[in-house]
């Protein structure tokens, strides 16, 4: 069935488009070509597969184990960075020390460093003969090529998200509020939990969500530091790559759609957290 519009309505629509600023039109054209069409193509490719086949692929034991390794490890590392990332942001904002600028700039190193280089470096450092891994090897703790190594790689690449999200909020906070709490007899712990933490909590949650979503999609570093063994330390992005190597495009697309849907939920969650943080600041 063909859908037709009245000539007057079509003319009004074209007139509306011609009156739009060129920046608006370029923006939407770019988003459609670079974002919407690829996402739509993935869903169309996945929908071409029979539903039983799609369900069989995304719920296979290997896929479920990969989901568990990916999302559980990402969540643990995101929460870990939520604590230590906030601590690092606090030190960078509230204290002056030698080489502070260098330390502050080094926080962005995971952004600039190619993930494959990061994975190679971490695999060497945390191997049984590496600088750090050799300290744990006598205790029977193996780091590289295990799930623990995957967690370290995810922690490395997602740390800047928490620090750079919390740092501006701490910079805007007045230190007079803390001093007033001390004058009223509040302990350092009470000052942190009742005066400092509530304003920065939305930023911390946003940073944790961003770090979690970044860790879920990590490939370059984790594929090197892990053994990529199913049911052990195989993550979902690497599983997609393995399916492509086996020329099983339908299975790779199905698993990719699952990750895409979860990423969209994470994006919605991040936007809600940011909106909540803006309402909190306004109040």
SVG drawing of the C-alpha trace seen along z (x, -y; Angstrom):
<svg xmlns="http://www.w3.org/2000/svg" viewBox="-4 -30 64 54">
<polyline fill="none" stroke="black" stroke-width="0.4" points="0.0,0.0 1.4,-3.4 1.0,-6.3 0.4,-9.6 0.2,-13.1 -1.9,-16.0 -0.1,-18.4 -0.6,-21.3 0.6,-19.3 3.7,-18.2 4.4,-21.8 4.2,-22.9 6.5,-20.2 9.1,-21.1 8.8,-24.8 9.4,-23.9 12.5,-22.0 13.9,-24.8 13.5,-27.2 15.5,-25.1 19.1,-26.4 21.8,-24.6 23.5,-23.6 20.4,-21.7 20.1,-19.9 23.8,-19.0 23.6,-17.7 20.6,-15.4 22.1,-14.2 25.3,-13.3 23.5,-11.5 21.3,-9.6 24.2,-8.4 26.7,-7.7 24.4,-6.5 20.8,-5.7 21.3,-3.8 24.0,-1.4 21.9,-0.7 18.8,-0.1 20.8,2.1 21.9,4.3 18.3,4.7 17.1,5.5 19.9,8.1 19.0,9.7 15.2,9.7 16.0,11.6 16.9,14.6 14.1,17.0 13.2,16.3 14.1,19.8 17.6,19.4 18.1,16.0 17.0,17.2 19.2,20.2 22.3,18.1 21.8,15.4 20.9,18.0 23.5,20.6 25.7,21.6 28.7,20.0 26.9,16.7 25.4,16.7 28.8,17.4 30.2,14.5 27.4,12.2 28.2,13.1 31.9,12.4 31.3,9.2 28.6,7.6 29.6,8.9 33.2,7.9 32.3,4.5 30.0,3.8 32.6,4.7 35.3,2.6 32.9,-0.3 32.0,-0.2 35.7,0.1 36.5,-2.9 33.6,-4.7 35.4,-4.6 39.0,-5.2 38.1,-7.5 36.2,-9.8 39.2,-9.6 41.6,-10.6 39.3,-13.5 39.2,-14.7 43.0,-14.7 43.5,-16.5 41.0,-19.2 41.8,-19.7 45.5,-19.2 48.6,-20.8 51.7,-18.6 54.7,-18.3 54.0,-17.1 50.3,-17.6 49.8,-18.7 51.6,-15.5 49.4,-13.3 46.3,-15.1 47.3,-14.7 48.1,-11.0 44.5,-10.3 43.6,-10.8 46.2,-8.3 43.7,-5.5 41.9,-7.9 45.0,-8.6 46.7,-5.2 45.6,-2.6 43.7,0.2 45.9,2.9 49.0,1.2 47.3,1.0 46.4,4.7 50.0,5.7 51.5,3.6 49.1,4.9 49.6,8.5 53.4,8.1 53.3,6.3 50.8,8.7 52.2,11.9 53.8,14.5 57.2,12.9 56.1,9.3 56.8,6.6 53.5,7.0 52.4,10.5 55.6,12.0 54.7,10.7 51.5,12.7 52.7,15.8 54.3,17.3 51.0,17.0 49.3,19.0 47.5,16.0 47.6,15.8 46.5,12.4 47.2,12.3 45.1,14.6 42.4,14.9 39.2,13.2 41.1,11.1 43.3,9.8 40.1,8.8 38.9,6.9 42.2,5.0 42.0,4.0 38.5,2.8 39.5,0.9 42.3,-0.8 40.3,-2.0 37.2,-3.1 38.9,-5.0 39.0,-8.5 35.3,-8.6 34.7,-8.7 37.5,-11.1 36.6,-13.6 32.9,-13.4 33.4,-14.1 36.3,-16.5 34.3,-19.5 31.6,-19.1 34.2,-19.1 35.8,-22.2 32.5,-24.1 31.9,-23.1 32.6,-25.7 35.0,-24.7 33.2,-27.0 30.4,-24.4 32.8,-21.8 34.4,-24.3 30.9,-25.3 30.1,-21.6 33.4,-21.3 32.5,-24.3 29.1,-22.7 30.9,-19.7 30.6,-17.3 33.3,-14.6 35.2,-14.1 33.0,-11.1 29.8,-12.9 31.0,-15.9 31.7,-13.6 28.5,-11.6 26.1,-14.4 27.7,-17.5 30.1,-16.4 28.7,-13.2 25.0,-14.2 26.0,-17.0 28.6,-14.7 26.5,-11.5 24.8,-12.2 28.2,-12.8 29.6,-9.6 26.7,-7.6 27.1,-9.1 30.8,-8.3 30.2,-4.8 27.5,-4.3 29.8,-5.7 32.7,-3.5 30.4,-0.5 29.3,-1.1 32.9,-1.6 34.0,1.6 31.2,3.6 32.3,2.6 36.1,2.9 37.8,5.2 41.4,4.2 43.0,4.6 40.9,7.5 41.5,9.7 45.2,9.6 45.3,9.9 42.7,12.7 43.0,16.3 39.6,16.0 38.5,19.3 34.8,20.0 33.2,20.3 36.4,18.8 37.3,15.3 35.7,15.0 33.8,11.7 30.9,10.9 32.8,8.6 35.5,11.2 32.8,13.9 31.3,11.7 34.8,11.5 35.2,15.3 31.8,15.8 33.0,13.5 36.2,15.5 34.0,18.6 32.0,16.8 28.8,17.0 27.6,13.5 24.1,14.2 25.3,15.4 27.6,12.4 24.8,10.0 22.4,11.6 24.9,11.2 25.7,7.7 22.0,6.8 21.8,8.0 24.8,5.8 23.3,2.9 20.0,3.1 21.8,3.2 23.9,0.2 20.7,-1.7 19.3,-1.0 22.6,-2.2 22.5,-5.3 18.9,-6.0 20.1,-5.4 23.0,-7.8 20.7,-10.5 18.3,-10.0 21.1,-10.3 22.3,-13.5 18.8,-15.0 18.5,-14.0 21.8,-15.7 20.7,-18.9 17.4,-18.9 19.4,-18.3 21.8,-21.2 18.8,-23.5 17.1,-22.7"/>
</svg>
